[in-house]
Amino acid sequence: MLFSSFQGFINELKYRNDIHVISEFVSPELESTEINDRIIKNGDGKAILFNNNGTEFPLLLNMYGSEERMNLVLGIQNMDEIGERIKRMMAEATKPGSSFFDQFSKLPMLKEIASWMPSRSKRKALCQQVIMQQVDLSSIPIPKCWPYDGGKFITLPMVHTLNPETGISNVGMYRMQVLDNQTTGMHWHLHKDGARHYEMYKKRGEQMPVSVAIGGDPVLAYCASAPLPEAIDEYMLAGFLRQNKVRLVKSLTNDIYVPADADFILEGYIDTSEDFVTEGPFGDHTGYYSLADLYPKFHITMITHRLDAVYPATIVGVPPQEDRWMGKATERIFLSPIQMTISSDILDMNLPYQGGFHNISIVKIDQHYPGQANSTMNALWGAGQMMFNKVMIVVSKNVNPHNAEEVFKALSEIDIENDILFTKGPADVLDHSGRKFAKGGKIGIDATHISSDNSEISVDLDKMKLLYPNLKVNTKFVENKHRILLFGIDEKESAKVFEVSKKILDSGAVKGVKILLFFDKSLDLSNFDFVLWQVSGNIDPTFDCQIIEGENGKSLCVDACSKIDRKDFTRNWPNVIVMDDETIKKVDSNWGAYNIGTFLESPSLSLKEMVKNKGAVANKNVR
């Protein structure tokens, strides 16, 4: 289904009864986030339209927040359809044939590919119906998402830049902090095309033109977030997904082309001779604040919009959030290209949303030779954004990587000494657990060798309590015959996790357990979302994973505790993202007026104990 505007998309959601429309006044500052967080984590997952927010424009949140709605955006019934289309096309394109008729038979496919290429026009379009008399970002309902955010953030921008040498355009999604009514920060990471273009303009001593589109067909923002190579046009991907070309129109003040049906266009420039500005903190998809840093300043010289413009935003934070389904779509769409370019023996892949989509990956392979799992790990760690992966688990073809029980069973059968690989490489700029910025360790686990380990599994809680009276132990996995044990440890003892592990293993209190996972005692160990979120986000495998030999063999010990004020950790440790008490109380008292159903408790309440001190930085003594 084609959507030429958010109004069309919203009308379809109303028809499907898949959207909450709130007429009561709701502030875009924190209040809208709190309502969104309750709906995402405890409610029905519907999109939310805030019609009364203090501006003339409605605010739309959570448009991608369910599998059904993500499929609607992509125009499919299930997310594997797109991968199958890619496979069929590649099979047709590479089919042997040398005769004239063989080549002629491929013309319809070439015509179809040509139909995906975006069209360009210099005529004014719907996105330019209204030119703001004065650039004023305060007239748009841009949310301040979380209490310790540095300000309001534009979170679904399609940032258009040009390679000054080739003229090739790129569309990326980089958050933009509102600095004042005419300027924003431009948070593009080291590895992004926008940052690369900036460096090119800087070397040439030139200003960098930028146009930012917001809204329009919701498939466009998804494509801006997709991990595409620079040479692949994001709007060609949108055309492929839609089976219809995207219409682009020239910006009014520069030579950048933007979607004709977008809701807002922000045109301007970055002065490459200008000093960077402080941007952040920001409550990020890691579930922690990404801390303040220096980024370029974007000067907005013109804002245009549709007459019926709706402002869309996304809220990220402690998972699950709306980006869960954007990440799942990327996983399913890009599996086929990975199979075709890296290895056809990669049968499937799961990138759990609790791990921020790249911290943990579970890869299913068709194994043909010894060491193939290690070969697969190294190949994937060298492939695009998979370079940011920290924990890779490779399973055999008879294991479903999307079935947690099957994966835990495979992990319970590993040979600790021979099936674990440690290495180092690039890390996500947002990774807070690395000892160095944007660089860290990786751990690969070969779980393809399903042995019949029938050795006894036992946990003597009384003996453990004698050793460490304050240690919290969760035996849920052991009770299900999985060789994995969870611990919650006091903050004052968390720096000694490996010493504690050694004593427990040597005491005989634990037998047959192969993986010991340690967390802050404040974590709810019964919440699987929280456990996976912490074990993926809080470790640098080089420092926080050790193989320890005990009385009954070797075990892998993982320190997933916070690293606040550790002697070996010199970076600032960020705080967990939670809503402030005042906003929670406000939403509690106004819930009935929102008319969105049964009261839902704030998800932040179960996380409050994990917050350390006030502010985005958790350290007691900030270095």
N, C-alpha and C positions, 0 to 999 in steps of 0.2 A: 504494500500500500504506500502511495506517495503522499508526503506531507509537505506542502509548500509553505506552511507557517505553523507556529505553535498553536495558533487558534484552531487550525484544522486538527492537529494532534490532540489538543485538549477536548475538542468536540467529540472525537472518537473515544477518548477515555470516559467522557460523561456517558456516552451511549453504552459503553461496556460496564458502567458503574465501577470504574477503576480509578476514581479520583475523589479526594475530599476537597470541597470548595468551602473555604472559611470566609465568612463575611464580617465576623467580629474583628476589630482592630488587633493586629499582631505586629509587633515591632520586628523588623529584619535583624535587629541587634539582639542576638542570643535567643530570644523567645521563639523565633521560627525554627532555629536549630533544635531546641529542646523538644518541640512538638515533633519534628522530623525524626529525632533519635528514638522517641517512644514508639512512633509508628513503625519504623524500620525494625527495631529489636523485639517489640512486644505486641505489635498490632497486626493489621491486615496487609501492610506493605503497599498501600495505595499511594499514588502521586498526590501531592498537596498543592492547591492553588490558594494563595493568600491575596484576596482581592482588595483588602483594606490594610495598607501597610504604610500610609503616610506619603505615598507618591501617586502619580497618575497611572503607573504601570503595575499590572498584576505580577506577583512573584511566584514562580513555579519551582518546587523542589521535588526530588525523588522520582524524576520521570523514568529513570532506568532501573527502578528499585525492585523489580521482580523478574523472574525468568520469562513469564508470559509477556510482560511489557517490553523486555529486551528483544524478544522474538518479533513483536509487533514493529519495533523500530527498525529491525533488520529485514522485515518482510518475509519471514520464514516461519515454519512450524516447529522446528527444533534446530539447535545450533550446529549440528553436524551436517546439515544440508549444504552449507557454503563450502565446507571442505570437500564434500563429494563433487560439487560443481567444479572446483579447481582441479580435482583429479581427472574428471572426465575431459575437461578442456585440454589439460596437458597430455593426456593419452591421445587425444585426437590430433593435437599439434605435432606430436613426435611420432605418429604412426608411420611406418615405412611406406614408401610409395614414390615412384619416379616418373610415372606416365603423366601426360598432360591432364588426363581425367582425374588422376589421384590428386594432383595439386588444385585442380579446379574445384574439387569437392570441398576444399577447405575455405573457399571464398566466403560462404555464409558465416563461418566462425570469425574470419577477419572483419567482416562487416559488423558482426556483433561487438567485437572488441572496439572498433572505431566508434560505435554508438555510446561507449562509456566515457569517451574523452569529453571534458567539459567544454561548453561553448563560451565565447567571450563577446561582450558587447560594450560599446561606449555610451549607450543610451542610459538615461536615468532609470532606476528600478525601484521596486517597492521598498527596499532597504533605505532608499534616499528620499522617501516621500516627505519627510519632515527634517529640516536642518535646524538644530538647536541654535537659537539666537546667541546664546553664550554657552561655552563648554562648562558643564556643571554636573559632575558625577553625583552630587548629592541629590539630584532629581531622579536618580535611578535607585531602586530598592536593593542595593548591594548589601548582603548580610555581613555582619561581624559574627563569625561562626562560634568561637569559643572564648571563654573569659580572658585568657592571657594572650590572645592574638594581638599582633601589633596594630591592628586596625581592621577595616573592612577589606574583603578580598573578592576579586572577580575570579570565580572558580571554574567556569566553563567557557573560557575565551578560545577562539580560533585565531591564533596569532600568525599573521601572514608576513613573511619576510622574503627577500630576494637574494640570491647569490649574485653579488655585483660583477662577477667575472663571466657567468654563463647566462644570467637573467632568469634562471630556473627558480620558481617559487617553492616555498615550503610552508606547510601549515602545521603548527605545533600547539599543544595545550600547555601553557605555562601560567601558573597562578600570577595574579597581578594585585599587589597591595595598593589600595588607594592612599596616596600621600597627601593630596589636597584635591580640590575640585577639578584641577587640570592635569595632574600628573599621577603616575603609578610606578611602582617597582616592576621589573620584568624578571621573573624568577626562572631563568632557563639554566639547566644544569650543564656541567662541563661537556657532557657527551652529546648534547642536543644540537640539531642543525641551526637553530636560531642563534646559539652561542657561537657557532662556527662562522655564520654569516657576520655577526657582530665583529669578530676578530678581523675578518676581511675588510670591512668598512674602516675599522680603526687603522689598519696598516695603510690604507689609501688616504687617510686623513679626511674622510667624508662623513657627513651625517647619514644615518641609516633610516630609510623610510619604513614605516610599520603601519599596517592596517589590521584591526582586530574586529572580527565578526562575532556576534553573539546571537544565538537563536537560529530560527529557520527550521528546516527539516532536521529532526533530532538525530538522524543518521550522520549528519555532518560533524557534529561535535564528537561523536564516537570515532569517526575516521581521523580526526585531528589528534586523538589520543593513541591511535594505533601505532605499533612499532615498525614503521615502514622505512626502508632505505631512502636516502635523499633523492635518488633518481625516480622513485615511484611517486606519482602525484596522488595526494590524499583524496582529491576529488575524482580521480579515476577509480580508486577503491570504492568511493561512494556510488559512482556510476555502475560499477560491477554489482554492488549489493542491491541497488535499486533497479538495475537493468534499464536505466534511463540516465541520460547525461545531466550533470549539474550545470545550471545556468549561472555564469559569472558576469559581473559588471565592473567596470573600471572605477576605482576610488576617485573621489572628486578632487583630491589634492595631491595624489601621487599616482604612479603607474602600476600599482598593485591591484589585481582583480580579486573580488570578494563575492560571496554568494548573493545573488540578486534578491533572494527571498529571506535573507537574514532579518532579524528583528532590530538589531542595533549594529552600527558600524562606528568604530572609534579610529580616526585617522590621526597620524602624527609622525613623530620621529624620535630617534635616540641620538643624542649628541655624543659621539664617540670620544670627544675631547673632555667631556665632563666627568668628574669623579663619580664613582659608584655611591649609592645611597644605602642606608641600613634598611633591610627588608626582613620582616618577621618580628617575633615568632609567629608560627602558624600551627594550629592543631591539625596534624597531617594524617594520612591514611595508615601510617605505622601505628596509630593509637597513642603516639607521643607527640609533643610539640617539636617541630623542627625549629631550631633556634635561630636567632637573628644572624644575618650575614650581609655581605655587600653585593649588590646587584645593580645593573644599569637602570637609569630613570627614563621612563617613557613620557614624552610630552604630547598631550592630546591637543590638536589644533582644530578638530571638527568632530562633532557627533551627529550622525543622522539616524533616523529610525522609521519604522513603519507606523502608519496611523494606528493600527491595532496591536502594537508591540507588547509582548510579554517578556519579562526578564527571567531567564532560567539560571539556576545555580545548583551546585551539588555540595553536599556536606560530607566530609570525611572525618574519620576518628577511629575509636576502638571498634574493631570489626564485631559483627557484620554491619556494613553500610551499603549505600547504593552502588558503590563501585564494585561490589561483589559480582554483579552480573555483567558489568562492562569487562571486568577481568576474565570472566568465564567465556564471554564471547570471543575475546582475543585468543584465549587458549584453544578454543575449538576451530577458529578460522585459520590460525597460523600453524596448526598441527600438520596439515597437509604440505605446506611449503617446507617445513622442517623434515618431514619424511622424504620429500623429493630432493632436497639439497644436502642433507646430512647423512641419513641412512633410512632405507626402506624397512630396516629391521626394527625401527622405533614404531611400535604398534599403537601406543596411546600415551597420554600424558595428563597428569592432574597437577594444577598449580593452586593449592588451597588458598582461599581468600583470607583465612586467618594468618597466613604468612605473607600478606601483602603482595601476593601473586608471583613473586620471584624469590623470596627468601627460602621457600621449600618447594621442591618439585619431585613428583613421583613419576618415574618413567617406566613404561612397560616395553620390553624388547623381546624379539624372537631370537634367542641366543643360539649361536652355531659354533662358537669356539671359546676356549678359556680366555678370560680377561676381556671379553667383549663388553661387559658392563663398564669397566674402567675406560675403555676406548670411547664408549658412548658419553660418559661423563665429560671427558676432556674435549670431545667434539662439541658438545652442547655449551660448555663453559666458554667456548670461543665463538659462539654464534649470537650476534646481535645483543639484545638486552638480556639474554640468558647469562651473559658474563656477570650479572649482578647476583646470580643465584648463590646462596650460602650452603644449603643442605640439599643434596640430591640423593634420592633413594631409587635404585634401579631394581625392578621386579621382573619375574619371568612371565611368559605369555599366559600362564594359567592363573595369574593373580589380577584381580580387577583393581586398578590404581585409584578408583573412586570409592572403593569399599574399605572403610577404615579397619574393620575387623580382619580382612584378608591381608592388608598391609602390615598390621601389627603382628599377625601370625608369621609373615615372611621375615620381619625384623627379629622375631624371637628365635629364628633358626640360623642367624648369621654366625659365622666364625669370626669372633672379635679380632683375632690376630691377623687374619688374612683378607677380610672382606671390607676393611675400612681404609679409605684413601684421604690423606690430607694434602691440601695445596693452598696457594695464595693467588690473588688476582684483584681485579677492580671490584669496588663495592659501590652500591648506590650512594649518592650524595646524602640521602636522607637516613642512611644507616647510622644509628647513634651508638652502636656497640663496638665498632672498630676502634682499635687503639690509634689508628691513623685515619685521617679524613680521606674518604673515597677509595680506601684500599683495605683489604682484610683477608681473612682465611676462608677456606671452603672445606666441607667434609662430604665425601661421597661414600655411600654404603651400598655394597653389592649384596642385594637380598634375593639374588636369583637362584642360589644353591639351597633348595629346600631339602634339608637333611631330616632325619628322624631323631631329633634330640629328645630322648625320653628321660633325661636326668631330672631328679626331683627339684621342684620349685617350692621353696618355703620361706616364710618371713616370720621371725620370732619378735613380735612387737614388745614383749616384756623385756627381752634382752636388749633391744634397741633403746627402750626407755631408760634402762639403767645407764647406758652409755650417754645418751642425750635426751634428758627429760623433756626439753622444750621442742623437740623435733616433731613436726607434723608429718604423718605418713598416710598416703592413699594407696590402697592395695587393689583397687578396682581392676587394673590390668592383670595382676597376678591371679585374681579370682577367676578371670576368664582364660586362664592358662597362657597368658602372654608374659614374656620374660622382661617386663618393664615395670619399674617402681618409681613413684612420684614422692618427692619430699618437699615440705615447706620448712624453711630454716630461718631462725632469728637473724635480724640484720647484723648484729654484733658478731655472729659466727659465720656469716655468708662468705667472708673472705677466705675461710678455711674449708671450702666445700670439698676439695680433693683430699685433704687430711681427714675430714669426717668420713668420706667414702671409704678410704683405706681402713679406718678403724672398724667401720661397720662390716666390711667384707672380711677382714681378718678375724672378727669376733665370731663368725659363723651365724650371725643373726639373719643373714640373707644367703640363700643358696639357690643356684640355678637362674639368677636374674642377670641378664646381660646388659641392660641399659638402665642407669640410674639418673633421673632427672631432678635437679634441685631448683626450687623457686623461692621467691620471697614468701615468708609465712603469711603475709597479708593476702596472697592470691587464693581464690576459691579453686581448689584442686579438683573439685567435682564438675567444674565447667570446662568442657572439652575445648570450646572456642577460645577461652582464656589461656588454657594450657598451651595450645598450639601457637597462639599469638605470641606468648612470652618466650617459648623455646626457640622460635624462629627469629624474633626481633632482638632478643637480649644477648645473643652470643656472637662472638668472633671465634670460629672453630679453632684457630691457631692457639688461642689462649684459654678458651672456655670448654674445650673438649679434651679429655685425657683417657687413655686406656690404663686402667689400674688393675694390678694383680692382687687377688685376695686368697684366702685359704682354699677356696673351691674353684679357682680359675680366674680368667680375666673378664672385666666388665668395662663398658664405655660409660664414663661419668660426664655429665653435661651440667655446667654451671649457667643456668638461665636466670640467675638473680640479677637485680639491679647492681650497678657497679659504682654506687655513690661513695665517694671518698676512698676508693681503693687506691693503694699506693701505686699499683701498676696501671692505673687508668687516669690520665691527666686531662682528658677532655671533659667538658661540662656534660652531665647526664640530664636528659630532659624529664619533665614531669609527664605522668599519665594524664590524658585529656578527660576531664569531667566538667560538668556544668556547675556553676556557682549556686549556692543555696538560695539566694534571692530570686533567681530566675526559676528555679525548680518550684519554689513556693508560689510564684506568680502564675505559672502554668497550672499548678495544682488547683489554685482557686478559680482560674478562668476556664477550666476544662469543659464544664457544661456549656459555656457560651460558645465554644468552638463548634459544637454540634457535629462531632466526629466519632460518636460512639462511646462505648464503655471506657471508664477511666483507666488509664495505663500509668503505672509507676515509672519514675525516672530510672533509666538504666544506670545513670551515674551513681546512684546510691550504693550499688554493689561494688563500686570501684574506689569510693572515697578513701578507704583505708590505705590504698596504694599510693596516694598522693603524698609527696614529701615537701613540706614547707609551702610558701606562697610563691606564685610566679611560674614561668615556663621552665625555669631551671630548678632541678630537684636537689642539687648539691647543698649540703649544710654550709660548706665553706667554699664559695665559688672561686675558682682559680682564675 
